[in-house]
């Protein structure tokens, strides 16, 4: 799994690790996110990679609720989130409330990975478990 960052955050990551990071399984997408962060906040793009414990991965409701965009351009995420959620609701009607809103369990991280190529991680990833796998 991959997490995007910027170079000026490196000392804090070395000291404290990554706390509850958002992840993607695609290195290319992590590089896009890192470049976007670099443009927004400064520093050089950095991508960290590590082997994530699947029991710590969770559904990324933040990415599913918001289209990913930078400079007014939506990032192609291979499959629209709405379509994936509609399919999930058909298979799991108990997740749909009377008002039409869905409650997606945290352990359904594969759903957000499929829809927008992102998921969340619960916990701290220590620096000793990270590799710098991309950047500029």
N, C-alpha and C positions, 0 to 999 in steps of 0.2 A: 504494500500500500504506500501511497505517496502523500506528502503534505507540502504545501507551498509556503514560502516565507520570503523574507528579504534579509540581506546581509547584516544590517544594523541590529537585528534581533538575535544574532548568533550568540552573543555573550550570555544573554538571558536563557537561551535554549541549552547552552553548555552547562550553565549553573543549575537550572530548574527543570530542564526537559520540556517536552510539549505537553501542555495540560488540556485535556479534552479536545484534541485537534479534529478538524474536519479533513476527510481523506478522499482520495480517488484511487481507483485501481489502474488508471491510465497515466503514464509518465508524461505524454504529450499534453494532456489536459492540465496536469499539475504545473507544467511549464507555462501554459497560458495564464493560469491563476497567479503564478509567481511574477510574471511580467506585469500583469495588471496591478498587483500590489506594489511593485516597484514604481510604476508610473504614478500611482496614487499617493505613495508614502515616501518614495526615495529609496536609496540603497540598490544593491544588485539582487536580481532574482536568485533564489536558492530553493532547491527541492530536496527534501529529506525522504528517504525510503526506509521501511522497516517491515518486518513480518508481524502482522497484527493478529492478536488472539481473537478469533471470531466471537468469543463470548463477551468481548468488550465493544464490539461493533454495534451500532444502533441506527435506526431509521433517521435520516437527516430531514426533518420537517422544514427547516429553514430553507434549504436548497429546493425542496419540492414546492414551497409556497411562493418562491420568487424566481422569476426567470434570471438566468445568469447573463449579465451584460457588462460591457465595458465600452466607453466611448459611443454609446447609443447602439452598439451592434450586439445582438444576441449571440451567445456562443452556441454553436451546434452541439447538442448533447445526445445525438443519435436517435432519441425517441421522446416524444412529448410526454411530460409528466401527467397531464390530464388523461391521456389514453391509458397509461399504465395504471393510474388510480381507478379509472372506470373498470378495467379488467379485474383489478383486485377486489373492487366492491362487488362485482358479479359473483366472484368465487367465495367471497367472505361477507355476505349481506349483514351479518351481525355487527360489522364495524361501522355501518352507516346509521347515524342517529335520525330521529324524526325530523329534525330541522335540515337534514341533508348533509350535515358535516360528517366527516369521517374521523374515527379514532383509530390510528394505526399503531399497533404495539411497537415498542422500541426495538424488539428483536427482529423486526422485519427489515433489516438493513439491506437485504438483497433488492427490495423494492425500490429504494432510492438509488442504489447502485445501477439498477436496470434503467430507471427513468432518466436520471440526470448525472449518472456516473459519480455520485458522491455518497458518503455515509459519514457518520460521526463515530468518534472513539471515546469511550468513557474511561478516564484515568490519566495517568502520567506515563509518557514514554520517555525513559531516561536517555540522555545523550549517548551513553555507551551502547544503546540499542539502535542508534540511528546511523545511516550512511548518507553522505551528500551524494546524490545521484544525478543532479542536474543544476543548471544555473548558467550565468554568463559572467 
